[in-house]
């Protein structure tokens, strides 16, 4: 998912790649566009729902969030699995460094940062002992917005451990888990059941996804017609309240993920909305830091009461979350606080890799 799902973030916020037999291909333009769409939708969801909860009513942005709900996380996980086939056969030390330690570092660091920000309010409600309990609980129950990077290493490890099993069996089992709509109250269990099928499909069908992107790039008019049809069907099912029905949610998740791939490809082909590609290239940066500017903008705008429309407030908070996160990253680089977004060498358990470059897919 994020800045390239097996790579650290370099000083300029891009992902890095390997050398020798572990060499990775250069960045692919449409993948960054697709990740940009994903990360903006994630920030939009948290911003809009937070504004609605604080204000006590909803706006037009809630309709956008509802439209995106069936595919917002499925597409993120599918894209996260696309490049796994290139690295899954690495030795366990290298694999664990890229797929487990990498995300564990950022989870623990930003968990601590988020608790430092929220601790006073938690303590005012239930005391400092409660703050400590909640912090320790976050090691087994992912905290707030950070659940995605908590779950990704689990997906990576499970996929490697099951390499000896028939892929169709894993895929069918994962699809069955999604269809069951498991609800235990524990994030890791529930989200694993709901999302692993998309991650595994991204890994298993990566070649087909890239082939689809090639077809979209070669026939943009047909792709636009398909996207229009998908948007109508997805919107109608969401409006009818059927998007979370068993099997329907699975189909909508995959359909939406394909739509994001197609949209990212069309944008890359036309060289439009480069800011969206930039967001995708630095999606880890945005994911880690957006909660700070998002919360600040929500509080300020609702207190001032301008604009009055809740939908516009939600939109502005979304923009603040995305741009504010990038500004925090830029400021961290200027202040040489690189450790906030770049894993220091002392936390590597395998050799680091040089930076990769962006190229268009053909």
N, C-alpha and C positions, 0 to 999 in steps of 0.2 A: 504494500500500500504505500507507503508514505514516500520518503525521499528516494527511494528505490528499495524494494522490500528486503534486500539483503545488505544494504550499504549504509555506511555512516554518512554523516553530513560533513562536508568540507567547510573550510573557513568562509567560503562564499555561499554556503547553503545548498550547494548541489550535492548529488550523490557521488560516490566514487566507485571505481571498478578494480578488477584484479589483473594480474599479470600471469604469464606462463600458461600452464594447463588450466588454471582457474580464471583465465581472462573472460571478461564479460563484454557483450556487444555494447556499442555506444548507446546513448539514450535515444529513445524513439519518440518523435514529436507528438504523435496522436495519443500515446500513453500519458504523456504529461498533460495534454489537454483533458483527457478523461479523468485523470486524478485531480485536476483543477476543478472540474465540475463536481466531483465527489466531495472535495474538502469544502467548497463553498456551500454545498447543500448541507453538510454537517453543521457548519457554523450557522447557517440560516435556520436550521431546525432548533438548535439550542437558543439562539437569539429570539426567535419568534415565540416559542413556547414560554420562554422566560418572561418576555414582555407581556404576553397574554395572562400569565399567572399573576404577575405583579399588578397589572392594570385591572384585572377582573373581567376582561372581555377580549374578544378576538377581532382581527382585522383581515384584510385581503391576503396578507402573507401566510395566514394559517391555511388558506386554500392551496397555496403553492406547496407548503410543507406536507399537506395531506396528499397531494398529487404525487409527490416524490417519495412518500413513505414506503410503498411497496418495493422500490428498487434502490433507495438511498444507500443502505448498507450492503445489499447483495452485490452491487456493482463495485463497491470499494473492495470487498473481499475477493471477488473474481479477478479484479486487476492485480490484487496482491499475490495471487497464485500464478500469474502468467509466466514469470521468469524462473519459477522454482525448479523446473526440469533441468535447467542449466547448472544448478548447484547442488541438487539433492544427493548426488553421489560423492560429494566431498567427504573427507574424513570428519569424524564427529567433532574434533576440536575446532576445526575451521567452521564447520556448519553451526556449532553451538555459539561460536563467537559472533557470527553474522546474524543468526536467527533468534538467539535467546539473549545473550549478554547485551547485545546492542540495544534491544528494546527494554530489557530489565534496567539498564542504566538510566534511560530517560524516564521510565516509569517511576523509579525510586526518587530520582532528582525532582521531577515535577510534582510528584505526590507530596514531597516535603514542602515545596514552594507553595502549592495550593493550600496545604494545611497551615502554613505560616500566615497566609492571607486570611484564612477563614477561622483560625483558632479562636480569636477574641469573641466572635459571635457565637461559636459553639460553646465556649466556656461560659458566656453570659446566660445561655439557655440551660446548660446541664452541669456546669463545673469543669475544671481542668482535668479531672480524672476521666471524664467522658471523652475529652479530646484525645487523651492518650489511648483509650480503648478503641476509638474510631480509627486512629492512625494504625494501630496494630491490626485491626480488622481488615484494613485496606490491603494487607498482604495476601489475604485469601478472598476478599470480596472487593473487586476493582472499584476505585473511587471516582465518582463523577464522570467527567468526560474522558478519562484515561483508560476506560475499559478496552478500547480497541487495541492499543499497544500491549495490554496485558494478555489479550486473547491470541494475538498473532503468533507469539512464540509457541503457544500450545498447539496451534494448527501446524506450524512448521515441524515440530517434534513428532506429532501424531502421524503426519504424512510420511515422514522418513521411517518411522518405526513400522508402518504398515506396507512398506515397499514390497514385501514378499507376498502380500495378499492379492487376489485378483482385483484389478482396478474397478471392474464393474460391480463387484460385491461391495466395495467401500462406497462407491457412488450411490448404489441403491440404498444402502444402510443410511447414508447421510441424507438422502432425499426423504427417506421414511422418518428420520428424526425431525426434519423441518416440517413435514406434514402433521406430525403429532402435536406441534405447538406446545412443547414441554414448558411447564411453568412450575418451578420449584421455589422461586424467590431468590435463588442464588444466581448471580449474573453469569459466572463462568459456565455453569451447566446449561442454563437457558439459552444463552447466546451461542454456545458451541452447537447445541442442537439446531438452532435456527439458522446458523450462518456457515457451518463447515461445508455444506454441500456446494456452496458457491465458490469457496476457496479451492476446494478439491477439483471442481469443474474447471476453474481457471488453470490449474496445474495440468490436469489431464487433457484438456482440449485447447491448450495454448496455440498449437499450430492452426487449428480451425478458426480461432479468434483472429489471428493475424491474417489468415486467408480471407476472412470476412472483411477485415479492414481494407485489404487490397481491392476487393470487389467494390466496396463502397467508394474508394478513391477513384476507381475506374468508371463508375456509373453513378455520379452524384444525384442525378435527377430521380432515378429509381429509389435511391436511398432516402431522399427527401420525402418522396411519396410514402415510403414505408414508415418513416418517422411520424408523418402526419397521421397515418392510420393508427399507429401504436398509441400516439398521444390521445386520440379520441377514445380508443378502447380502454386504455388505462384510466383516463379521467372518468369515463362512464361507470366502470366497475368500482372505482373509489367512491364516486357519488352515490352509488347504489348500496354502499356499505358492505360489499362482498369481497373486498380486497384481502381480508384476513381469513377467508374460508380455507379449509384444507385443500391442497392441490392448487387452488386459485392463487394463493400467496406464492407458491413455488413457481408457477408459470409466470406470474407478473414480475417476480424477482429476476428471472432469467431474461424475460423480454425487456425489462428496463435496463439490465446490464448491457444487453446487446445494443439497445438504443443509445446508451452513453458511449459505447465503443464507436458506433456509427457517427454520432455527433462530434466526438473528439477527432475522428478521421476527417470529417468534412471541414472542421475548423482548421485543422493542420493543412489540409489541401489548399484552402483559400487564404491561409496566413492571416486569419482574422482573430481578434480578441487575444492578442499575445499576452495580455495581463493574466488571462486564465491559464495559459500554458505556464507562465511564471509561477502562479499559485500552485499548480500541480508539481512543478519541479521542486518547490519548497514546501510541499504539503506537510512534512513533519514539523517544520518551524511553525506553521499556522496552527496545526493540531495541538501542539504543546502549549502555545502561549495565548491563544485567542480568548480564553476565559477571562483574562484580566481586562483588556480593553472592552470586551463585550459587557461585562458586569458594570464597569465604570460608565459606559455610554448609556446603558439601560437606566441606571440610577439617575444620571444627570438629565436625560431627556424626559423621563417621567416626572421628575421633580419640577422641571421648568414648565412642562406642559406644552411644549412646542417641538414638533407639530402635534396637533391635537389628534390626528388620525392614527390609530394604533398600528395599522398596516404600514404607514410611513415610518413610524417609530421603529418597528421591527426591521424594516429595510435598512434604515440608518444604523441600527445596532449591528446588523449583519456586516455592513460595510466597515464599521468601526472595528469589529472583531477581526476581520481579515487583514485590513490595512494596519491596524494597531499591532497585531502579532508580528507582521513583517517589520514594523518600526522598532519593536522591542529587539528583534534579531539584529537589525542594523545598528542599534544603539549598543547591543552587547558586543558586536564586533569592534565598534569604535572604542569601547571601554576595555577591550581585550578580555571579556568575560566569555571566551569561546566555549568553555565547558558547559554552558547552558544549552548549547545546540550541537556541540561536537564532542564526541566521546574521547576523553583524553587517552593518551597512549598507555597509561598505567592500568586502564580498565579494559585493555585488549588482551585476549588470550591466544590470538593468532596474528600473524603479520598483517599490517595494514595494506590498503590497496590505493593505487593512484587514482586521480580524478577521471571520470568519464566525460565524454562530450556528447552534445545533442546532434542527432541526425534525423532526417526524414525517413519514414518507412517507405519501401518501394514494393 
